[in-house]
């Protein structure tokens, strides 16, 4: 859809949150944060069985929101050691 419309809403570098099996119990549910392309490249072994939800947060996050999402960033993500100020710089 993004390819057809070209609105810049779902570019590969867009911050995204994957919610996996939320409500399925603490040993089953997971939250993963990364760039859309990073999450799209995860295999079934990393995602596990459904139910999955994908959240595209607002581009301009509050510093507290950014810090909370950092708790769930993928170990291999380019967001891993990014400061809030660096994140804001990437938006402009």
N, C-alpha and C positions, 0 to 999 in steps of 0.2 A: 504494500500500500504506500509506504514511504517512497519507494522508487517511482511509482506512478505520480504521486502528488508533489514530491520534492519540497515539503514544508519544513524540513529540518527537525521534526519532532522526535524521530526514532533513529538518529544517526548511530553508527557503531560505537562511538565514544560516549554515548549518553549514560548517565548514572542510572542503575536499575537495581531493584530489590526483588529477589526470588523468595517466595514464601512456600515452603514445602511441607505438606501434611500438617498444617497448623490445626491444633485441636486434636491431633491423633495421638497425643501422649508425649511426654518429655523425651522419651528415647527415640521417637519417630520424627518429630517436627524439627525443621531446620530453617534458618534464615541466612541467605547468602547475598552479599552486596558486591557489585562489580560493574564494569562497563558492559553495555548490552552485548557487545561482541564476545567478551570474556564469558558471560553467562551462557550465550548461545553455543559456545564450544565445549561446554561441560557434557560429559557422557552420562549415560543412564546409570553407571556405577556411582557417579557423584550425586546425581539428582534423586535416584531411587524412584519408587512407584508414585503415581499420582495420589493426591491432588496437588497441583501446583498453581500458584498465582504469581503474576508479574506486576510489579508496581513501578511506574515511572514517576519519581518525585519531581516536584517543581525544580527548575534549574537553579534558582537562587535560594539555597537552603539557609536557614538560620544556623549560627555556629553550633548551637546545642544539638540540632538535628544532625548536622554533619558528624559531630563527635559520637553520637549514638550509633549512626550507621557504620562508623569505623570499627565498632565492636564485631561486626559481622562480615567485614571485607574478606574476600577470598585471599588466601596466602599469596597467590601468584598475581594478584591484581595490581595494576599500575596505580591504583588508589591507596595501596597499603600504607605507605609512609608519607602520604600527601598531607600537608598542613591545610588548614582552613583558608589561609591567605593564598596559598598556591592554587587551591580549588577555585577561589573567586577570580584569580588571574586567568585561569583557563576559560572562564565564562565569557570574558571580554574579547 
